[in-house]
Amino acid sequence: MHDVMSRYKHFLNQHVFGNMNTGLCDSVIRTRKITAGITNNCKEINTFILATHEQVRAVCQEGGIPKGRNLYESTKPFAVVICRLRSGDRRPSCTYDGKRSTRTITVACDQQWPVHYEEDRLFVY
C-alpha cells in the first residue's frame, strides 16, 4: 500500500490543481518540480485537472468506466489546463503555453487510487 500511496501523491502533484489557470503553467510546473521521468528534462505536455482529490479519485471508483487493464475513463467531463512546452529543454528553463479545455480523463488506478494520467478526450456536449 505504501507504494500505491507514493504513486498517488506523485500523480496529485503532477496532475491535480483546482485553482490552475492557463497563465500559471511555468510557475506551477517549476514549483512542483515536474519533469520528464527521472531526468531534469522539460516535459513536453502536462495536463492539470481542475478538481478536488476526491473528484479525481472517484474516477477509480463509481465515477469511471473500465477501459481494460487498470484504466478508467471518467463518466463526467473535467475542466483541464493543458500546458505545452514552448521552449527550453531542462528544468528550470522550461516555458509553457496553457490552454483550457473540457475533457473526459482516463487514469490508471491501483487499489482504487489514481496513479497515472493516461489520456483525455475532448468532451462533446
N, CA, C and O atoms as CSV, one atom per row, in Angstrom:
chain,resi,resn,atom,element,x,y,z
A,1,MET,N,N,0.823,-1.211,0.000
A,1,MET,CA,C,0.000,0.000,0.000
A,1,MET,C,C,0.859,1.264,0.000
A,1,MET,O,O,0.472,2.283,-0.571
A,2,HIS,N,N,2.048,1.192,0.654
A,2,HIS,CA,C,2.925,2.362,0.701
A,2,HIS,C,C,3.303,2.814,-0.710
A,2,HIS,O,O,3.303,4.009,-1.006
A,3,ASP,N,N,3.627,1.851,-1.579
A,3,ASP,CA,C,3.990,2.172,-2.956
A,3,ASP,C,C,2.835,2.850,-3.684
A,3,ASP,O,O,3.038,3.809,-4.429
A,4,VAL,N,N,1.613,2.342,-3.462
A,4,VAL,CA,C,0.429,2.929,-4.090
A,4,VAL,C,C,0.268,4.378,-3.632
A,4,VAL,O,O,-0.001,5.255,-4.452
A,5,MET,N,N,0.427,4.636,-2.349
A,5,MET,CA,C,0.246,5.999,-1.837
A,5,MET,C,C,1.315,6.951,-2.369
A,5,MET,O,O,1.014,8.110,-2.655
A,6,SER,N,N,2.550,6.488,-2.506
A,6,SER,CA,C,3.586,7.382,-3.046
A,6,SER,C,C,3.303,7.674,-4.519
A,6,SER,O,O,3.534,8.790,-4.984
A,7,ARG,N,N,2.802,6.674,-5.258
A,7,ARG,CA,C,2.444,6.906,-6.662
A,7,ARG,C,C,1.237,7.841,-6.762
A,7,ARG,O,O,1.177,8.686,-7.655
A,8,TYR,N,N,0.279,7.688,-5.848
A,8,TYR,CA,C,-0.896,8.559,-5.819
A,8,TYR,C,C,-0.478,10.009,-5.539
A,8,TYR,O,O,-0.955,10.931,-6.201
A,9,LYS,N,N,0.405,10.209,-4.566
A,9,LYS,CA,C,0.876,11.566,-4.238
A,9,LYS,C,C,1.620,12.181,-5.417
A,9,LYS,O,O,1.476,13.373,-5.689
A,10,HIS,N,N,2.407,11.385,-6.112
A,10,HIS,CA,C,3.125,11.854,-7.303
A,10,HIS,C,C,2.115,12.272,-8.382
A,10,HIS,O,O,2.279,13.312,-9.020
A,11,PHE,N,N,1.078,11.459,-8.580
A,11,PHE,CA,C,0.017,11.770,-9.539
A,11,PHE,C,C,-0.671,13.093,-9.186
A,11,PHE,O,O,-0.878,13.942,-10.054
A,12,LEU,N,N,-1.023,13.262,-7.903
A,12,LEU,CA,C,-1.670,14.504,-7.468
A,12,LEU,C,C,-0.781,15.707,-7.736
A,12,LEU,O,O,-1.250,16.731,-8.232
A,13,ASN,N,N,0.503,15.586,-7.410
A,13,ASN,CA,C,1.447,16.682,-7.619
A,13,ASN,C,C,1.512,17.068,-9.102
A,13,ASN,O,O,1.555,18.251,-9.439
A,14,GLN,N,N,1.518,16.076,-9.971
A,14,GLN,CA,C,1.673,16.345,-11.399
A,14,GLN,C,C,0.390,16.775,-12.090
A,14,GLN,O,O,0.445,17.510,-13.076
A,15,HIS,N,N,-0.778,16.332,-11.594
A,15,HIS,CA,C,-1.974,16.494,-12.414
A,15,HIS,C,C,-3.217,17.086,-11.765
A,15,HIS,O,O,-4.201,17.319,-12.466
A,16,VAL,N,N,-3.220,17.337,-10.468
A,16,VAL,CA,C,-4.449,17.836,-9.844
A,16,VAL,C,C,-4.187,19.191,-9.190
A,16,VAL,O,O,-3.362,19.309,-8.284
A,17,PHE,N,N,-4.908,20.214,-9.667
A,17,PHE,CA,C,-4.785,21.553,-9.096
A,17,PHE,C,C,-6.064,22.319,-9.413
A,17,PHE,O,O,-6.244,22.823,-10.522
A,18,GLY,N,N,-6.947,22.399,-8.420
A,18,GLY,CA,C,-8.248,23.030,-8.614
A,18,GLY,C,C,-8.197,24.488,-9.031
A,18,GLY,O,O,-9.107,24.967,-9.707
A,19,ASN,N,N,-7.133,25.215,-8.635
A,19,ASN,CA,C,-7.051,26.645,-8.944
A,19,ASN,C,C,-6.140,26.956,-10.128
A,19,ASN,O,O,-5.732,28.102,-10.314
A,20,MET,N,N,-5.824,25.951,-10.919
A,20,MET,CA,C,-4.930,26.151,-12.063
A,20,MET,C,C,-5.592,27.046,-13.099
A,20,MET,O,O,-6.806,26.993,-13.301
A,21,ASN,N,N,-4.775,27.875,-13.757
A,21,ASN,CA,C,-5.263,28.602,-14.924
A,21,ASN,C,C,-4.148,28.648,-15.973
A,21,ASN,O,O,-3.003,28.299,-15.689
A,22,THR,N,N,-4.491,29.076,-17.166
A,22,THR,CA,C,-3.558,28.979,-18.297
A,22,THR,C,C,-2.286,29.794,-18.102
A,22,THR,O,O,-1.258,29.472,-18.698
A,23,GLY,N,N,-2.330,30.834,-17.290
A,23,GLY,CA,C,-1.157,31.666,-17.077
A,23,GLY,C,C,-0.185,31.134,-16.034
A,23,GLY,O,O,0.886,31.707,-15.831
A,24,LEU,N,N,-0.551,30.040,-15.371
A,24,LEU,CA,C,0.282,29.517,-14.283
A,24,LEU,C,C,1.187,28.349,-14.673
A,24,LEU,O,O,1.930,27.849,-13.828
A,25,CYS,N,N,1.145,27.901,-15.929
A,25,CYS,CA,C,1.899,26.701,-16.317
A,25,CYS,C,C,3.365,26.767,-15.887
A,25,CYS,O,O,3.856,25.852,-15.226
A,26,ASP,N,N,4.066,27.843,-16.257
A,26,ASP,CA,C,5.504,27.933,-15.940
A,26,ASP,C,C,5.759,27.820,-14.443
A,26,ASP,O,O,6.572,27.005,-14.008
A,27,SER,N,N,5.066,28.636,-13.657
A,27,SER,CA,C,5.369,28.675,-12.223
A,27,SER,C,C,4.956,27.396,-11.501
A,27,SER,O,O,5.686,26.931,-10.625
A,28,VAL,N,N,3.796,26.808,-11.846
A,28,VAL,CA,C,3.348,25.594,-11.162
A,28,VAL,C,C,4.249,24.412,-11.528
A,28,VAL,O,O,4.619,23.630,-10.653
A,29,ILE,N,N,4.602,24.274,-12.785
A,29,ILE,CA,C,5.475,23.169,-13.202
A,29,ILE,C,C,6.853,23.321,-12.549
A,29,ILE,O,O,7.463,22.328,-12.153
A,30,ARG,N,N,7.338,24.547,-12.437
A,30,ARG,CA,C,8.637,24.779,-11.790
A,30,ARG,C,C,8.550,24.496,-10.289
A,30,ARG,O,O,9.398,23.788,-9.744
A,31,THR,N,N,7.534,25.042,-9.617
A,31,THR,CA,C,7.371,24.865,-8.166
A,31,THR,C,C,7.180,23.403,-7.784
A,31,THR,O,O,7.729,22.938,-6.785
A,32,ARG,N,N,6.400,22.681,-8.582
A,32,ARG,CA,C,6.122,21.275,-8.277
A,32,ARG,C,C,7.209,20.335,-8.814
A,32,ARG,O,O,7.119,19.116,-8.664
A,33,LYS,N,N,8.243,20.925,-9.447
A,33,LYS,CA,C,9.381,20.140,-9.967
A,33,LYS,C,C,8.938,19.019,-10.908
A,33,LYS,O,O,9.383,17.878,-10.789
A,34,ILE,N,N,8.049,19.367,-11.847
A,34,ILE,CA,C,7.544,18.387,-12.810
A,34,ILE,C,C,8.499,18.318,-13.992
A,34,ILE,O,O,8.745,19.317,-14.668
A,35,THR,N,N,9.033,17.123,-14.231
A,35,THR,CA,C,9.957,16.915,-15.343
A,35,THR,C,C,9.584,15.621,-16.070
A,35,THR,O,O,8.685,14.891,-15.655
A,36,ALA,N,N,10.304,15.360,-17.169
A,36,ALA,CA,C,10.076,14.126,-17.935
A,36,ALA,C,C,10.809,12.987,-17.245
A,36,ALA,O,O,12.036,12.911,-17.296
A,37,GLY,N,N,10.064,12.109,-16.605
A,37,GLY,CA,C,10.674,10.958,-15.936
A,37,GLY,C,C,11.571,11.379,-14.787
A,37,GLY,O,O,11.259,12.317,-14.053
A,38,ILE,N,N,12.695,10.676,-14.635
A,38,ILE,CA,C,13.601,10.982,-13.522
A,38,ILE,C,C,14.701,11.950,-13.949
A,38,ILE,O,O,15.611,12.242,-13.172
A,39,THR,N,N,14.618,12.443,-15.175
A,39,THR,CA,C,15.610,13.398,-15.674
A,39,THR,C,C,15.186,14.810,-15.275
A,39,THR,O,O,14.130,15.004,-14.673
A,40,ASN,N,N,16.005,15.774,-15.610
A,40,ASN,CA,C,15.641,17.174,-15.408
A,40,ASN,C,C,15.119,17.778,-16.705
A,40,ASN,O,O,14.982,18.996,-16.813
A,41,ASN,N,N,14.828,16.931,-17.689
A,41,ASN,CA,C,14.349,17.416,-18.977
A,41,ASN,C,C,12.931,17.966,-18.856
A,41,ASN,O,O,12.129,17.480,-18.059
A,42,CYS,N,N,12.637,18.984,-19.658
A,42,CYS,CA,C,11.295,19.567,-19.667
A,42,CYS,C,C,10.298,18.531,-20.174
A,42,CYS,O,O,10.587,17.777,-21.103
A,43,LYS,N,N,9.146,18.506,-19.566
A,43,LYS,CA,C,8.071,17.619,-20.009
A,43,LYS,C,C,7.366,18.303,-21.184
A,43,LYS,O,O,7.040,19.488,-21.113
A,44,GLU,N,N,7.135,17.555,-22.256
A,44,GLU,CA,C,6.518,18.139,-23.462
A,44,GLU,C,C,5.113,18.676,-23.187
A,44,GLU,O,O,4.775,19.794,-23.575
A,45,ILE,N,N,4.306,17.862,-22.513
A,45,ILE,CA,C,2.916,18.235,-22.210
A,45,ILE,C,C,2.607,17.795,-20.793
A,45,ILE,O,O,2.965,16.688,-20.390
A,46,ASN,N,N,1.947,18.653,-20.038
A,46,ASN,CA,C,1.455,18.237,-18.725
A,46,ASN,C,C,0.036,18.774,-18.573
A,46,ASN,O,O,-0.229,19.948,-18.829
A,47,THR,N,N,-0.864,17.902,-18.155
A,47,THR,CA,C,-2.264,18.274,-18.001
A,47,THR,C,C,-2.617,18.366,-16.525
A,47,THR,O,O,-2.316,17.468,-15.738
A,48,PHE,N,N,-3.257,19.465,-16.168
A,48,PHE,CA,C,-3.751,19.666,-14.805
A,48,PHE,C,C,-5.266,19.552,-14.810
A,48,PHE,O,O,-5.942,20.151,-15.646
A,49,ILE,N,N,-5.791,18.779,-13.868
A,49,ILE,CA,C,-7.229,18.599,-13.726
A,49,ILE,C,C,-7.714,19.608,-12.687
A,49,ILE,O,O,-7.197,19.655,-11.571
A,50,LEU,N,N,-8.710,20.414,-13.058
A,50,LEU,CA,C,-9.250,21.421,-12.145
A,50,LEU,C,C,-10.360,20.775,-11.326
A,50,LEU,O,O,-11.543,20.874,-11.652
A,51,ALA,N,N,-9.943,20.111,-10.252
A,51,ALA,CA,C,-10.891,19.364,-9.434
A,51,ALA,C,C,-10.262,19.102,-8.074
A,51,ALA,O,O,-9.096,19.421,-7.843
A,52,THR,N,N,-11.042,18.523,-7.187
A,52,THR,CA,C,-10.513,18.125,-5.886
A,52,THR,C,C,-9.921,16.722,-5.996
A,52,THR,O,O,-10.189,16.000,-6.956
A,53,HIS,N,N,-9.124,16.347,-5.015
A,53,HIS,CA,C,-8.560,14.999,-4.960
A,53,HIS,C,C,-9.686,13.965,-4.985
A,53,HIS,O,O,-9.579,12.939,-5.657
A,54,GLU,N,N,-10.777,14.242,-4.243
A,54,GLU,CA,C,-11.896,13.304,-4.146
A,54,GLU,C,C,-12.598,13.120,-5.487
A,54,GLU,O,O,-12.961,12.003,-5.857
A,55,GLN,N,N,-12.788,14.224,-6.215
A,55,GLN,CA,C,-13.454,14.137,-7.524
A,55,GLN,C,C,-12.629,13.299,-8.501
A,55,GLN,O,O,-13.183,12.530,-9.286
A,56,VAL,N,N,-11.318,13.446,-8.450
A,56,VAL,CA,C,-10.453,12.675,-9.346
A,56,VAL,C,C,-10.405,11.221,-8.896
A,56,VAL,O,O,-10.436,10.316,-9.730
A,57,ARG,N,N,-10.330,10.986,-7.595
A,57,ARG,CA,C,-10.276,9.604,-7.097
A,57,ARG,C,C,-11.545,8.840,-7.474
A,57,ARG,O,O,-11.493,7.630,-7.693
A,58,ALA,N,N,-12.686,9.536,-7.552
A,58,ALA,CA,C,-13.950,8.890,-7.894
A,58,ALA,C,C,-13.898,8.204,-9.266
A,58,ALA,O,O,-14.657,7.268,-9.515
A,59,VAL,N,N,-13.012,8.661,-10.155
A,59,VAL,CA,C,-12.878,8.029,-11.477
A,59,VAL,C,C,-12.450,6.562,-11.309
A,59,VAL,O,O,-12.803,5.719,-12.133
A,60,CYS,N,N,-11.707,6.263,-10.270
A,60,CYS,CA,C,-11.269,4.886,-9.991
A,60,CYS,C,C,-12.342,4.083,-9.262
A,60,CYS,O,O,-12.173,2.890,-9.008
A,61,GLN,N,N,-13.429,4.737,-8.933
A,61,GLN,CA,C,-14.496,4.070,-8.195
A,61,GLN,C,C,-15.784,4.162,-9.013
A,61,GLN,O,O,-15.842,3.660,-10.135
A,62,GLU,N,N,-16.814,4.798,-8.457
A,62,GLU,CA,C,-18.104,4.836,-9.140
A,62,GLU,C,C,-18.158,5.818,-10.310
A,62,GLU,O,O,-19.082,5.750,-11.121
A,63,GLY,N,N,-17.184,6.732,-10.415
A,63,GLY,CA,C,-17.230,7.761,-11.464
A,63,GLY,C,C,-16.448,7.425,-12.714
A,63,GLY,O,O,-16.161,8.308,-13.523
A,64,GLY,N,N,-16.098,6.149,-12.885
A,64,GLY,CA,C,-15.314,5.772,-14.055
A,64,GLY,C,C,-15.820,4.522,-14.734
A,64,GLY,O,O,-16.452,3.666,-14.115
A,65,ILE,N,N,-15.529,4.431,-16.029
A,65,ILE,CA,C,-15.882,3.264,-16.835
A,65,ILE,C,C,-14.600,2.481,-17.105
A,65,ILE,O,O,-13.638,3.055,-17.615
A,66,PRO,N,N,-14.554,1.179,-16.779
A,66,PRO,CA,C,-13.341,0.393,-17.041
A,66,PRO,C,C,-12.991,0.390,-18.528
A,66,PRO,O,O,-13.858,0.196,-19.379
A,67,LYS,N,N,-11.713,0.606,-18.829
A,67,LYS,CA,C,-11.234,0.646,-20.209
A,67,LYS,C,C,-10.203,-0.439,-20.483
A,67,LYS,O,O,-9.423,-0.328,-21.428
A,68,GLY,N,N,-10.192,-1.491,-19.663
A,68,GLY,CA,C,-9.196,-2.544,-19.854
A,68,GLY,C,C,-7.989,-2.292,-18.971
A,68,GLY,O,O,-7.766,-1.171,-18.513
A,69,ARG,N,N,-7.208,-3.347,-18.732
A,69,ARG,CA,C,-6.092,-3.292,-17.793
A,69,ARG,C,C,-6.561,-2.582,-16.535
A,69,ARG,O,O,-7.568,-2.973,-15.944
A,70,ASN,N,N,-5.858,-1.561,-16.123
A,70,ASN,CA,C,-6.235,-0.838,-14.904
A,70,ASN,C,C,-6.697,0.582,-15.235
A,70,ASN,O,O,-6.617,1.469,-14.386
A,71,LEU,N,N,-7.181,0.806,-16.463
A,71,LEU,CA,C,-7.565,2.143,-16.914
A,71,LEU,C,C,-9.058,2.393,-16.732
A,71,LEU,O,O,-9.887,1.508,-16.946
A,72,TYR,N,N,-9.380,3.623,-16.331
A,72,TYR,CA,C,-10.769,4.039,-16.151
A,72,TYR,C,C,-10.958,5.416,-16.774
A,72,TYR,O,O,-10.143,6.318,-16.581
A,73,GLU,N,N,-12.053,5.560,-17.528
A,73,GLU,CA,C,-12.386,6.855,-18.119
A,73,GLU,C,C,-13.506,7.491,-17.309
A,73,GLU,O,O,-14.466,6.823,-16.924
A,74,SER,N,N,-13.374,8.788,-17.055
A,74,SER,CA,C,-14.377,9.485,-16.248
A,74,SER,C,C,-15.731,9.502,-16.954
A,74,SER,O,O,-15.808,9.648,-18.174
A,75,THR,N,N,-16.787,9.351,-16.171
A,75,THR,CA,C,-18.133,9.414,-16.725
A,75,THR,C,C,-18.579,10.860,-16.893
A,75,THR,O,O,-19.506,11.142,-17.652
A,76,LYS,N,N,-17.926,11.772,-16.192
A,76,LYS,CA,C,-18.253,13.196,-16.286
A,76,LYS,C,C,-17.040,13.945,-16.836
A,76,LYS,O,O,-15.901,13.514,-16.653
A,77,PRO,N,N,-17.290,15.065,-17.510
A,77,PRO,CA,C,-16.163,15.852,-18.014
A,77,PRO,C,C,-15.498,16.646,-16.887
A,77,PRO,O,O,-16.127,16.986,-15.885
A,78,PHE,N,N,-14.235,16.924,-17.080
A,78,PHE,CA,C,-13.464,17.762,-16.163
A,78,PHE,C,C,-12.916,18.959,-16.933
A,78,PHE,O,O,-12.573,18.854,-18.111
A,79,ALA,N,N,-12.840,20.098,-16.248
A,79,ALA,CA,C,-12.085,21.215,-16.805
A,79,ALA,C,C,-10.607,20.872,-16.608
A,79,ALA,O,O,-10.211,20.409,-15.539
A,80,VAL,N,N,-9.802,21.099,-17.632
A,80,VAL,CA,C,-8.365,20.843,-17.541
A,80,VAL,C,C,-7.605,22.026,-18.124
A,80,VAL,O,O,-8.133,22.784,-18.938
A,81,VAL,N,N,-6.354,22.167,-17.692
A,81,VAL,CA,C,-5.427,23.095,-18.335
A,81,VAL,C,C,-4.294,22.243,-18.879
A,81,VAL,O,O,-3.619,21.527,-18.139
A,82,ILE,N,N,-4.097,22.336,-20.194
A,82,ILE,CA,C,-3.046,21.580,-20.862
A,82,ILE,C,C,-1.877,22.531,-21.104
A,82,ILE,O,O,-2.009,23.536,-21.803
A,83,CYS,N,N,-0.728,22.194,-20.510
A,83,CYS,CA,C,0.476,23.004,-20.657
A,83,CYS,C,C,1.385,22.330,-21.682
A,83,CYS,O,O,1.811,21.190,-21.495
A,84,ARG,N,N,1.680,23.056,-22.776
A,84,ARG,CA,C,2.565,22.525,-23.823
A,84,ARG,C,C,3.881,23.293,-23.797
A,84,ARG,O,O,3.903,24.520,-23.695
A,85,LEU,N,N,4.967,22.548,-23.892
A,85,LEU,CA,C,6.296,23.154,-23.855
A,85,LEU,C,C,6.472,24.109,-25.031
A,85,LEU,O,O,6.268,23.730,-26.184
A,86,ARG,N,N,6.855,25.363,-24.727
A,86,ARG,CA,C,7.110,26.353,-25.761
A,86,ARG,C,C,8.600,26.428,-26.050
A,86,ARG,O,O,9.019,26.474,-27.207
A,87,SER,N,N,9.410,26.440,-24.965
A,87,SER,CA,C,10.862,26.488,-25.167
A,87,SER,C,C,11.577,25.957,-23.935
A,87,SER,O,O,10.996,25.831,-22.857
A,88,GLY,N,N,12.851,25.651,-24.125
A,88,GLY,CA,C,13.673,25.124,-23.046
A,88,GLY,C,C,13.776,23.615,-23.150
A,88,GLY,O,O,12.887,22.960,-23.693
A,89,ASP,N,N,14.883,23.057,-22.617
A,89,ASP,CA,C,14.970,21.597,-22.612
A,89,ASP,C,C,15.258,21.012,-21.246
A,89,ASP,O,O,15.051,19.817,-21.035
A,90,ARG,N,N,15.738,21.837,-20.297
A,90,ARG,CA,C,15.988,21.300,-18.958
A,90,ARG,C,C,15.431,22.239,-17.899
A,90,ARG,O,O,15.464,23.460,-18.050
A,91,ARG,N,N,14.914,21.642,-16.813
A,91,ARG,CA,C,14.415,22.422,-15.691
A,91,ARG,C,C,15.574,23.227,-15.120
A,91,ARG,O,O,16.669,22.673,-15.020
A,92,PRO,N,N,15.419,24.479,-14.741
A,92,PRO,CA,C,14.168,25.253,-14.626
A,92,PRO,C,C,13.893,26.183,-15.811
A,92,PRO,O,O,13.113,27.124,-15.661
A,93,SER,N,N,14.496,25.962,-16.973
A,93,SER,CA,C,14.319,26.905,-18.094
A,93,SER,C,C,13.147,26.548,-19.008
A,93,SER,O,O,13.078,27.041,-20.133
A,94,CYS,N,N,12.232,25.706,-18.549
A,94,CYS,CA,C,11.083,25.299,-19.370
A,94,CYS,C,C,10.021,26.399,-19.363
A,94,CYS,O,O,9.662,26.914,-18.304
A,95,THR,N,N,9.524,26.756,-20.540
A,95,THR,CA,C,8.394,27.696,-20.607
A,95,THR,C,C,7.252,27.031,-21.377
A,95,THR,O,O,7.470,26.282,-22.329
A,96,TYR,N,N,6.039,27.327,-20.937
A,96,TYR,CA,C,4.856,26.629,-21.437
A,96,TYR,C,C,3.765,27.579,-21.879
A,96,TYR,O,O,3.656,28.702,-21.388
A,97,ASP,N,N,2.957,27.106,-22.819
A,97,ASP,CA,C,1.716,27.770,-23.201
A,97,ASP,C,C,0.582,26.935,-22.616
A,97,ASP,O,O,0.578,25.711,-22.748
A,98,GLY,N,N,-0.379,27.592,-21.972
A,98,GLY,CA,C,-1.500,26.877,-21.374
A,98,GLY,C,C,-2.781,27.068,-22.154
A,98,GLY,O,O,-3.029,28.140,-22.708
A,99,LYS,N,N,-3.591,26.028,-22.197
A,99,LYS,CA,C,-4.879,26.085,-22.875
A,99,LYS,C,C,-5.902,25.380,-22.004
A,99,LYS,O,O,-5.653,24.286,-21.498
A,100,ARG,N,N,-7.039,26.005,-21.837
A,100,ARG,CA,C,-8.102,25.403,-21.023
A,100,ARG,C,C,-9.051,24.630,-21.933
A,100,ARG,O,O,-9.308,25.034,-23.067
A,101,SER,N,N,-9.566,23.516,-21.424
A,101,SER,CA,C,-10.454,22.678,-22.209
A,101,SER,C,C,-11.367,21.894,-21.265
A,101,SER,O,O,-11.143,21.872,-20.055
A,102,THR,N,N,-12.389,21.258,-21.818
A,102,THR,CA,C,-13.263,20.377,-21.052
A,102,THR,C,C,-13.133,18.993,-21.659
A,102,THR,O,O,-13.385,18.807,-22.850
A,103,ARG,N,N,-12.737,18.014,-20.841
A,103,ARG,CA,C,-12.416,16.687,-21.362
A,103,ARG,C,C,-12.823,15.584,-20.407
A,103,ARG,O,O,-12.944,15.797,-19.200
A,104,THR,N,N,-13.034,14.393,-20.970
A,104,THR,CA,C,-13.112,13.219,-20.112
A,104,THR,C,C,-11.663,12.765,-19.936
A,104,THR,O,O,-10.854,12.870,-20.857
A,105,ILE,N,N,-11.352,12.266,-18.760
A,105,ILE,CA,C,-9.974,11.868,-18.478
A,105,ILE,C,C,-9.901,10.354,-18.286
A,105,ILE,O,O,-10.847,9.731,-17.804
A,106,THR,N,N,-8.774,9.781,-18.666
A,106,THR,CA,C,-8.523,8.358,-18.441
A,106,THR,C,C,-7.295,8.251,-17.547
A,106,THR,O,O,-6.225,8.774,-17.857
A,107,VAL,N,N,-7.482,7.555,-16.426
A,107,VAL,CA,C,-6.387,7.379,-15.470
A,107,VAL,C,C,-6.171,5.901,-15.193
A,107,VAL,O,O,-7.086,5.087,-15.319
A,108,ALA,N,N,-4.939,5.569,-14.813
A,108,ALA,CA,C,-4.651,4.220,-14.342
A,108,ALA,C,C,-4.872,4.206,-12.843
A,108,ALA,O,O,-4.481,5.136,-12.138
A,109,CYS,N,N,-5.505,3.136,-12.358
A,109,CYS,CA,C,-5.822,3.024,-10.937
A,109,CYS,C,C,-5.137,1.797,-10.336
A,109,CYS,O,O,-4.998,0.762,-10.988
A,110,ASP,N,N,-4.719,1.936,-9.095
A,110,ASP,CA,C,-4.134,0.831,-8.345
A,110,ASP,C,C,-4.842,0.802,-6.992
A,110,ASP,O,O,-4.743,1.757,-6.222
A,111,GLN,N,N,-5.547,-0.273,-6.699
A,111,GLN,CA,C,-6.319,-0.397,-5.465
A,111,GLN,C,C,-7.270,0.791,-5.274
A,111,GLN,O,O,-7.432,1.310,-4.169
A,112,GLN,N,N,-7.884,1.199,-6.369
A,112,GLN,CA,C,-8.853,2.304,-6.419
A,112,GLN,C,C,-8.246,3.682,-6.166
A,112,GLN,O,O,-8.965,4.606,-5.785
A,113,TRP,N,N,-6.943,3.837,-6.369
A,113,TRP,CA,C,-6.279,5.140,-6.267
A,113,TRP,C,C,-5.717,5.496,-7.643
A,113,TRP,O,O,-5.057,4.663,-8.266
A,114,PRO,N,N,-5.965,6.727,-8.135
A,114,PRO,CA,C,-5.371,7.114,-9.416
A,114,PRO,C,C,-3.847,7.279,-9.264
A,114,PRO,O,O,-3.373,7.964,-8.358
A,115,VAL,N,N,-3.102,6.642,-10.160
A,115,VAL,CA,C,-1.643,6.679,-10.055
A,115,VAL,C,C,-0.961,7.120,-11.352
A,115,VAL,O,O,0.257,7.300,-11.374
A,116,HIS,N,N,-1.733,7.299,-12.438
A,116,HIS,CA,C,-1.130,7.672,-13.724
A,116,HIS,C,C,-2.187,8.342,-14.591
A,116,HIS,O,O,-3.326,7.882,-14.668
A,117,TYR,N,N,-1.797,9.440,-15.244
A,117,TYR,CA,C,-2.689,10.127,-16.186
A,117,TYR,C,C,-2.418,9.547,-17.566
A,117,TYR,O,O,-1.351,9.769,-18.138
A,118,GLU,N,N,-3.367,8.818,-18.093
A,118,GLU,CA,C,-3.166,8.138,-19.376
A,118,GLU,C,C,-3.444,9.065,-20.550
A,118,GLU,O,O,-2.580,9.264,-21.404
A,119,GLU,N,N,-4.652,9.634,-20.598
A,119,GLU,CA,C,-5.037,10.478,-21.734
A,119,GLU,C,C,-6.329,11.201,-21.404
A,119,GLU,O,O,-6.918,11.012,-20.339
A,120,ASP,N,N,-6.758,12.038,-22.348
A,120,ASP,CA,C,-8.052,12.700,-22.219
A,120,ASP,C,C,-8.653,12.826,-23.609
A,120,ASP,O,O,-7.962,12.736,-24.623
A,121,ARG,N,N,-9.953,13.037,-23.621
A,121,ARG,CA,C,-10.655,13.226,-24.883
A,121,ARG,C,C,-11.530,14.456,-24.786
A,121,ARG,O,O,-12.162,14.709,-23.760
A,122,LEU,N,N,-11.558,15.213,-25.857
A,122,LEU,CA,C,-12.417,16.381,-25.905
A,122,LEU,C,C,-13.830,15.969,-25.598
A,122,LEU,O,O,-14.335,14.998,-26.162
A,123,PHE,N,N,-14.474,16.694,-24.712
A,123,PHE,CA,C,-15.844,16.363,-24.337
A,123,PHE,C,C,-16.782,17.104,-25.282
A,123,PHE,O,O,-16.709,18.327,-25.406
A,124,VAL,N,N,-17.665,16.357,-25.949
A,124,VAL,CA,C,-18.631,16.966,-26.857
A,124,VAL,C,C,-19.996,16.893,-26.179
A,124,VAL,O,O,-20.486,15.814,-25.847
A,125,TYR,N,N,-20.592,18.060,-25.983
A,125,TYR,CA,C,-21.898,18.129,-25.307
A,125,TYR,C,C,-23.002,17.586,-26.192
A,125,TYR,O,O,-24.164,17.566,-25.787
